[in-house]
Amino acid sequence: MRVRGAVVGARAVELQSLDGATKALGEKHAQLADPLTGLALCDLALGKKAEAAAALERALALRAGATSAELGE
């Protein structure tokens, strides 16, 4: 139960991060891939496979073709 609670809390943080980054950078910015990946990891841990796959697919699409500068690397 404790682990699940920690994952639920981490998922909330990832959602906040995604929301803030989306507001600051726009919906199609490559840096959104980071919180999307974190969100997907949380979803996997919670058994939410479809949600995890959707987040990872969106993260991959955002990273595809992005430059290192756009990714903050």
C-alpha positions as a printed Julia matrix, in Angstrom:
73×3 Matrix{Float64}:
  0.0    0.0     0.0
  2.8    2.42    0.84
  4.46   1.92   -2.53
  1.19   2.49   -4.37
  0.67   5.7    -2.41
  4.15   6.87   -3.34
  3.52   6.12   -7.0
  0.18   7.95   -6.9
  1.99  10.93   -5.37
  4.74  10.79   -7.99
  2.12  10.6   -10.72
  0.49  13.77   -9.38
  3.87  15.53   -9.48
  4.43  14.39  -13.08
  0.98  15.69  -14.06
  1.77  19.05  -12.43
  5.08  19.18  -14.25
  3.43  18.32  -17.55
  0.76  20.98  -17.01
  3.3   23.67  -16.14
  5.58  22.78  -19.03
  2.66  22.72  -21.44
  1.56  26.18  -20.32
  5.1   27.54  -20.56
  6.27  25.81  -23.74
  3.17  24.86  -25.7
  1.61  21.48  -26.42
  4.11  20.42  -29.08
  7.42  21.21  -27.37
  9.92  18.35  -27.23
 10.72  18.94  -23.54
  7.25  17.68  -22.65
  8.63  14.21  -23.35
 10.34  14.13  -19.93
  7.24  14.5   -17.74
  5.3   12.3   -20.16
  7.88   9.55  -19.69
  7.7    9.93  -15.91
  3.92   9.79  -16.09
  4.13   6.62  -18.18
  6.43   4.96  -15.64
  3.97   5.75  -12.87
  1.08   4.45  -14.95
  2.95   1.2   -15.59
  3.59   0.78  -11.88
 -0.13   1.27  -11.27
 -1.09  -1.27  -13.92
 -2.47   1.36  -16.31
 -0.92  -0.07  -19.46
 -3.04   1.78  -22.01
 -2.41   5.16  -20.37
  1.32   4.4   -20.15
  1.46   3.45  -23.82
 -0.36   6.63  -24.85
  2.01   8.83  -22.82
  5.07   7.06  -24.24
  3.76   7.34  -27.8
  3.22  11.06  -27.34
  6.68  11.46  -25.79
  8.26   9.61  -28.71
  6.38  11.7   -31.25
  7.57  14.9   -29.55
 11.19  13.72  -29.5
 11.17  12.55  -33.11
 13.05  15.07  -35.17
 13.76  17.4   -32.25
 17.18  18.99  -32.03
 19.42  18.67  -28.98
 18.68  22.29  -28.14
 14.94  21.67  -28.22
 15.4   18.72  -25.87
 17.51  20.8   -23.48
 20.52  18.55  -23.94
